[in-house]
């Protein structure tokens, strides 16, 4: 971790210098270190379980590992070009939006999704199914629908509706945080060697299995490794 010189006055008014570590914009106080360690340990175990499928005999398990790798690569590419909370170069906003949508597609498109027109609808419904309250489900559907429409406009050579730069950057930040939350919930819920999660989400969103497939595992995870700020839909 980089260090810098900190200048201060001693009780006699004399100027002194001391070398201190730079904390930057991301700083974990000692009181939060244990909780962060527990979270990272839990998530690392889930990542390892999914990525172990690279050499598995079952195609469904191999495909799951490729989905995770692809989504993570695009998320990382977007994060590396985000220099603070909602700061990106204006010329790159559309490219970053594309990275986030590709990450969502990698996680939420099913092998049986053949109809191009239904892909966007399925991604929205599956993303919404990862949340536990109607308010968050509706919000997620709205945000993913807008992102997917903008992605389609961009890749087909159109021009995304012009917005004020500040508003566009805030929308990109909102999409980033939502995509990260979907990525996390996908990891929490993804089975290591059973049915594809997209099939489970489709079934859960249409019937009474939502509590068993989605709600209870998420509540268990956020209870075992509680974040500093609990997600809005996790009471």
N, C-alpha and C positions, 0 to 999 in steps of 0.2 A: 504494500500500500504506500503511495507516495507521501512524502512529508513536506512540510513548509516551515518557514521561520515565523514564529509569533512574537511580536514585540509588545512589551507591557512595562508598566512603571511599578517599581517596588515601593514599599511604604515610605522610603526616604525620597521618592520622586525621581530616582535614577532609572534610566531606560535600560531594559534588559531584553535579551532574546532567548527563545527556547524553541527547540525543534519539536513540532507536533505533527501528528498524522492528519492528513486531509480526510474529511468525512464525505465531501461531495454532497450530492443530493440524495444519496441512499445511505442511511446510517441505521445500524441496529444497536440500540442501547443494551447494556448488559441485562436489563430486566426482561428483554424480549428474546435473548439468544437461545434460551432453552426451548421456547415454543417454535422458533424458526428451525432449530435443529430437528425437532420432532417432525415438523412438516416436511422438510427436505428428505429426511430418512424415509418417511411414508411414501412420498412421491417417487423417490429413486427406486424403491422396491417395486412400485407399480410399473415404472418405465422398464426396469430390468425384466419383469415378467412378460411384458408385451414384446420387447425386442428379442427375447429368447426364442420367439416363434420364427425367426428368420430361417432357421434350419429345420423347422418342424415338418413332418410329413403331410400334414393337413394344409390344403391351400388357404382355408379360411384363416388359419393362424399366421401363415406367412403374409397374407394380404393385410392383416391387422398391423403387423410390424412395419410394413411398407407405408401404411397410412400414417402411423405415428411419426415415422422418419420424415415423410414428405411434409406433413403439417408443421413439424418442429423446424424444418429447414426454412420454410417460408416465414414463420413467425420470427425466427432469429434474424433473417435477412431484413425484415421490417424493423425490428428492434435496433439493429446496428445502425440504421439510418434515422433513428429518432433520438435527437440529442438532448431533449428534456421532456417533461411530462406530455406536452402537446406540441412540441416543436419539431417540425420537419421542414426541409427546403420545399417551397411551394411547387417547384417543378417536379417533385417526387411524390406528391400526395396521391395521384392516380395510381402510380406504381405500388405504393404501399397498400392502398385499398385492394389492389389485385392480389397482393401477397396474403392479406387477411382472408379474402374470399376463397382463394385456393386452399388455404389451411382448413377452412370450414368444409369445403367440398371434399378434401381428402378424408376428413373425419366422418362426414355424414352422408356421402353418396353410397348407395347400395349397389352391389353388382347387378341387381335386377332392374335398376333404373335405366331403361332404354329410351324412353320418350323424353326428348330434350325439353319439351314444354313442362313436364312434370318434375324435372330435377329441382328447379328453384322452389316449387311448392313443397317438395319433400324435405329439402334442406331447412326451410322455414319451420315446418311442423316438427321435425326432429330436434332442431335447436330449441324450440319452445318447450318440447317435452322434457328437456333437461332442467327445467325450472319448476318450482313447486306451487306458485300462486298464480291465479289468473292475470293479475296485474303484470307480473314479470314475464309471463308467457306471451301476453299481448305485446308488451314492449319489445321482447326479443323478436317476435315475428315481424313487427314493423321495421326494426333496424336491419334485420337480415334481408328482408324484401328490398329495402332501399339500396343496400350494399350490392345485392345481386343484380338489380336493375342497372346500377351505375357500372358494375363490372361488365355486363353485357354490352352496354353502350360503348364503353371504352375499347373492348377487344374487337368490336365490329367496326371500328373506325369513326364512331360518333364522338360528339363532344358532350361531356358531362355538364349538366346544367350549371351555369356560372353562379357562384355564390361569393359572398364576401369572404376574404381569406380567413378571417378569425372564425367565422362560422364553419367553414370547411375544415379547418384544423380541429375544432372542437368535435365535429362529427367524426373525424378520423380517430380522435382519442377515444370517443365513446365506443366505436367499433373495435378498437384495439383491446379495450378492457373487456368487452363482451366476448371477443374471440378467445382471449386468455381464459375467461371463466368457462367457456364451452370446452376448451382444451382440457382444463383441469377436471371438469365433471366427466368428460369422456374417459379420462384416465381412471377416475374413481370407479366408474360403472362398468368399464370394459372387462368382460370375462376373459380369462386367459386361454381357454380351450373349448368354449361352448359356442352357442349361436352368435351370429353377427349382431353387434349392438344396434345397428339400424333396424333390424327386424324387431328387436325387443322394444325399441322406441316407438315404432309404428304401432305395435300392439298395445303398448302402454298408453299411448295418447288417445286410443279409441276405446279403452275399456277400464275395468277396475284394477288392472294389474299395475297401474302407475305407482301406487304406494309401495308395492313390493319390489318392483324393478328399479325404480328411480328414487322415490322419496326416502325410504328407510336407509339405503346405503349412503346417500348423501348426508342425511342427518347423522348417521353413525360416524362418518368421516369428519365432519365439521365439529362434532362433539369431541372426538378423540384428539384432533389437532385444530383447536379453535383459532381462527385468525384474529388479528387485532380488531379488524372491522368485519363483523359477521355479514355475509350476503343478505340482501334485503328480503329474500324469500325463505331464509332459514331462521325461523323464530327462535 
